[in-house]
Amino acid sequence: MIYTPDWEELASALQRVVAAGANEPEAKAGICNAVADRKIAVRVTIDNTELHYGGTTLSGGNINVPTRLKPEDFDWVASRPLKRWHVGPKLGQHYFGPDWKHRSVALLELCTADVTAVLCKVAASSPKDLPSPKMPDVEGGVSDQHDERRAFLDAVNRLGPAPMGHMVLCIQPGRGLQGLSWQILPKPGLLLALEWLEFRLAALATNHASLNASDLDGQMIGAAFLDYVINDPKVRACCAWLCYEHPPSRGLLSTPHLEVFFLACTPVPAGLTNGAGRCVSTLMI
């Protein structure tokens, strides 16, 4: 993005804070508290139904921001408060402007730089990101959850806040973080970026199930494969992410396809059974 706007809609700010590592309830609560504490500057566009200031955008001394705000006070999709806000003329305007009054707000915007400084950097460095099982990154390097969140946030910051209008953060499969873009609605072939990230982080965080050789005693080869490979938590988490990163994999990686493929096409390795197609644990060690 060549230019980063000074202001971003509430919905865009929420997506950026979530992308930085906070979950959605934390992000909403953080935005509410930061706005109420005047740590994040705001501007509002008054609803056209209002007799005075209708359609006008106000900021700074024209807005009396509520001292207490809760997530349920906002329409997070439409980027607006549900209750009327107290707005009016600031010093120097009171001689000719309308009086202070609670008026309907059609659009709430937050200062882009304030959101980044107050919430995005804090979320990105949160201790909850530190547990980090490792796996190869799509780009070819080795990364953990913390590095993944940091890389994702850096890419979103380079992209800049959403342009005017209700936008969603999307990603094009197969292009990694270079495929990020803001869209009014996800186009065919694009995915919701935060869902893509959620599956990717889950694949990083999930561990393989423990397996002892004695667990295989008496099991058919195919059943053992299904239990300890196909149904392994790490394998399933990685497959779930791969289905997002490479959508054509969805048909192949669905459990029934893998089960049929293995049972029908995989010969029983010589030396791993007792002659009846059952595993012998001592031969597997």
C-alpha positions in Angstrom: 0.0 0.0 0.0 1.5 3.4 -1.1 -0.3 5.5 1.6 -1.6 4.5 5.0 -4.7 6.5 6.0 -4.6 8.3 9.3 -8.0 6.9 10.3 -9.4 3.3 10.1 -12.9 2.0 10.8 -13.6 0.2 14.0 -13.9 -3.2 12.2 -10.5 -2.7 10.5 -8.9 -1.9 13.9 -10.4 -5.0 15.4 -9.0 -7.2 12.7 -5.5 -5.7 13.0 -5.5 -6.3 16.8 -6.6 -9.9 16.4 -4.0 -10.4 13.7 -1.4 -9.1 16.2 -2.2 -12.1 18.5 -5.1 -11.2 20.7 -8.3 -13.2 20.6 -11.4 -11.4 19.6 -12.9 -10.8 23.1 -9.5 -9.4 24.3 -9.2 -7.2 21.2 -12.7 -5.8 21.7 -12.1 -5.1 25.4 -8.7 -3.5 24.7 -10.2 -1.2 22.1 -13.0 -0.2 24.4 -10.7 0.6 27.3 -8.1 2.4 25.2 -10.8 4.6 23.5 -12.5 5.4 26.9 -9.1 6.3 28.4 -8.4 8.6 25.4 -5.3 6.6 24.5 -6.7 6.2 21.0 -8.1 9.2 19.2 -11.4 8.9 17.4 -13.5 10.7 14.9 -17.2 10.2 14.2 -19.5 10.8 11.3 -23.0 11.9 12.5 -26.0 10.1 11.1 -27.8 12.0 8.3 -31.0 11.8 10.3 -29.7 14.3 12.8 -30.9 17.9 12.2 -27.6 19.4 13.3 -24.2 17.9 12.2 -26.0 15.3 10.1 -23.3 13.8 7.7 -20.6 15.9 9.4 -17.4 14.3 10.6 -16.2 15.4 14.0 -13.1 14.8 16.1 -11.1 16.1 19.1 -13.0 18.7 21.2 -16.2 18.1 19.3 -16.7 14.7 20.9 -17.2 13.8 24.6 -16.1 10.2 24.5 -17.9 8.0 27.1 -15.7 7.3 30.2 -16.8 3.7 30.2 -17.2 1.5 27.1 -18.0 -2.2 26.7 -17.9 -4.4 23.6 -21.7 -4.7 23.6 -21.9 -0.9 23.1 -20.8 -1.2 19.5 -21.9 -2.7 16.2 -18.5 -4.1 15.2 -19.5 -5.0 11.7 -21.0 -1.6 10.8 -18.2 0.2 12.8 -20.5 2.4 14.9 -21.7 2.8 18.5 -25.2 1.6 19.3 -26.0 4.4 21.6 -25.9 8.1 20.9 -22.7 10.0 21.6 -22.4 13.4 23.2 -21.1 15.8 20.5 -21.2 19.6 20.0 -19.2 22.8 19.4 -15.7 23.0 20.8 -14.3 26.2 22.3 -14.5 29.0 19.8 -17.4 27.4 17.9 -20.1 27.7 20.7 -21.0 31.2 19.5 -22.5 30.1 16.3 -22.7 26.2 16.4 -25.6 24.1 17.7 -25.7 23.0 21.4 -24.1 19.9 22.8 -26.4 17.0 22.4 -26.4 13.2 22.2 -26.6 12.3 18.6 -26.6 9.1 16.5 -23.2 8.2 15.0 -23.2 6.5 11.6 -19.4 5.7 11.6 -16.7 5.5 14.2 -13.1 5.7 13.1 -9.9 5.2 15.2 -6.5 6.8 14.7 -4.4 4.2 12.8 -1.1 5.2 14.5 -2.7 5.0 18.0 -4.1 1.5 17.4 -0.7 0.3 16.3 1.2 1.8 19.2 -1.3 1.1 22.0 -2.7 -2.3 21.0 -0.9 -4.1 18.1 2.6 -4.0 19.6 1.2 -5.1 23.0 -0.7 -8.0 21.5 2.2 -9.1 19.4 4.5 -9.3 22.4 2.0 -11.0 24.7 3.5 -13.9 26.7 0.8 -16.2 25.6 2.4 -16.4 22.2 5.6 -17.9 23.5 4.8 -21.6 23.7 6.1 -22.7 20.3 6.3 -26.2 18.9 8.2 -25.8 15.6 7.6 -27.0 12.1 8.9 -25.9 8.6 7.4 -22.7 7.4 5.7 -22.4 4.0 8.4 -20.1 2.9 11.1 -22.7 3.6 12.4 -21.5 7.0 11.7 -22.7 10.5 9.2 -20.6 12.6 7.3 -20.9 15.8 3.9 -19.4 16.8 5.4 -16.2 18.0 7.3 -15.6 14.8 4.3 -16.5 12.8 2.1 -13.9 14.5 4.9 -11.3 14.2 5.3 -12.0 10.5 1.6 -11.9 10.0 1.3 -8.6 11.8 4.2 -7.1 9.9 2.5 -8.1 6.6 -0.8 -6.6 7.7 1.0 -3.3 8.8 2.7 -3.1 5.4 -0.7 -3.6 3.8 -2.1 -0.7 5.8 -5.6 -0.3 7.3 -8.6 -1.1 5.2 -9.7 1.6 2.8 -13.0 3.3 3.4 -16.0 0.9 3.5 -16.6 -2.3 5.4 -13.7 -4.5 4.4 -12.4 -8.0 5.4 -8.9 -9.2 5.4 -8.4 -12.0 2.9 -5.5 -14.2 1.7 -4.9 -16.0 -1.6 -3.9 -19.6 -1.0 -0.4 -20.6 -2.1 1.1 -17.1 -1.9 1.7 -17.0 1.8 1.6 -13.6 3.4 2.2 -11.9 0.0 -1.4 -12.9 -0.8 -3.0 -10.7 1.9 -5.5 -8.0 0.7 -8.5 -6.1 1.9 -11.7 -7.0 0.1 -15.3 -5.9 0.5 -16.4 -9.5 0.3 -14.1 -12.6 -0.2 -13.7 -13.1 -3.9 -13.7 -16.7 -5.4 -10.4 -18.3 -4.5 -9.7 -16.1 -1.5 -9.9 -17.1 2.1 -10.5 -15.2 5.4 -7.0 -14.4 6.5 -7.7 -14.7 10.3 -9.2 -18.2 9.8 -6.2 -19.2 7.7 -3.9 -17.9 10.5 -5.9 -19.8 13.1 -5.5 -23.1 11.3 -1.8 -22.5 10.7 -1.1 -21.7 14.4 -3.1 -24.7 15.5 -0.9 -26.9 13.3 2.2 -25.4 15.0 0.8 -25.8 18.5 -0.5 -29.4 18.3 1.7 -32.2 19.3 1.8 -35.8 18.1 0.0 -38.3 20.2 2.2 -40.5 22.3 2.7 -44.0 21.0 4.2 -47.1 22.6 5.0 -50.2 20.7 2.7 -52.2 23.0 -0.2 -50.1 21.7 0.0 -51.9 18.4 -0.3 -55.4 19.7 -3.1 -57.3 18.0 -4.1 -54.5 15.7 -4.5 -54.9 11.9 -2.0 -52.8 9.9 -4.7 -50.7 8.3 -6.5 -50.0 11.7 -3.2 -49.1 13.3 -2.4 -46.7 10.4 -5.8 -45.0 10.8 -5.5 -44.8 14.6 -2.0 -43.5 14.9 -1.4 -41.7 11.6 -4.6 -40.5 10.1 -6.2 -39.7 13.4 -3.0 -38.3 15.0 -3.8 -34.8 16.4 -0.8 -33.2 14.7 -1.5 -34.8 11.4 -5.1 -33.7 11.4 -4.2 -30.2 12.5 -1.6 -29.9 9.7 -4.1 -31.4 7.2 -6.7 -28.8 8.3 -4.3 -26.0 7.6 -3.1 -27.6 4.3 -6.7 -27.7 3.1 -6.8 -23.9 3.6 -3.4 -23.3 2.0 -4.0 -25.6 -0.9 -7.8 -26.0 -1.4 -7.4 -28.9 -4.0 -6.1 -31.0 -1.1 -9.5 -31.0 0.6 -10.9 -33.9 -1.3 -7.7 -36.0 -0.9 -7.2 -35.3 2.7 -10.7 -36.0 3.9 -10.6 -39.0 6.2 -12.7 -41.3 4.1 -10.5 -40.8 1.1 -7.3 -41.6 3.0 -8.9 -44.6 4.7 -10.0 -46.1 1.4 -6.7 -45.3 -0.3 -4.7 -46.9 2.4 -6.8 -50.0 2.9 -7.2 -50.7 -0.8 -3.8 -49.8 -2.1 -1.2 -50.4 0.6 0.3 -53.9 0.8 1.1 -55.2 4.3 4.9 -54.9 4.7 6.7 -58.2 5.1 8.0 -59.0 8.5 5.5 -56.7 10.3 2.7 -59.2 10.8 2.2 -62.5 12.5 0.9 -64.1 9.3 -2.7 -63.0 10.0 -2.3 -59.4 9.0 -1.9 -58.3 12.6 0.9 -56.1 14.0 3.7 -57.6 16.1 5.1 -54.9 18.3 8.5 -56.4 18.8 9.1 -56.2 15.1 8.2 -52.5 15.0 10.8 -51.3 17.4 
